[in-house]
Amino acid sequence: MAKTILAVDDSASIRQMVSFTLKSAGYEVVEAVDGMDGLEKAKARSVNLILTDQNMPRMDGLTLIRSLRAQPQYKTTPILMLTTESSEAMKSQGRAAGATGWLVKPFDPQKLIEVVRKVIG
């Protein structure tokens, strides 16, 4: 059974690129248009990994991570930030919120697959 990844980003082109990259590597991908949508989709079904952007309308990535970590089923699920934000301050806020790792956009598709494989196999 393919592992499921929730990709949360307000940019349709980024979601398509992430989705295409991960599907080609054998993963199932669920897309969400912002943090609120991502939280609803994560509650509706179980996912093995969450990839989230930081800057989005309705709910940003850090708020989404905190909300997911408050859910018993997502206490230990890997959550990766995929964002243009690369400052140390933002990364430490991400770690404090519960982010497992950090990838900076624009991302290298091969690197994304490598990181995902390392985190969830």
QUIGIQUI-V696036 format. One line per field, one symbol per residue. ss: DSSP state (A for helix, B for strand, O for the rest). phi: phi as a letter, one per 20 degrees, with the letter a starting at -180 (. if undefined). burial: + if it has 24 or more other C-alpha atoms within 12 Angstrom, else -. Layout:
BEGIN
ss->???
phi->???
burial->???
END
This chain:
BEGIN
ss->OOOBBBBBOOOAAAAAAAAAAAAAOOOBBBBBOOAAAAAAAAAAOOOOBBBBOOOOOOOOAAAAAAAAAOOAAAOOOBBBBBBOOOOAAAAAAAAAAOOOBBBBOOOOAAAAAAAAAAAAO
phi->.ffdceddbfegffgfffffffffeneecddceagfffffffffbecebcdcfeebfmbeffffffffffegfdgdffcdecbffcfffffffffffofebbcdefeegffgfgffffecn
burial->---++++++++--++-+++++++-+-+++++++++++++-++---+++++++++++--+++++++++++----+--+++++++-+-----+-++--+++++++++---+--++-++-----
END
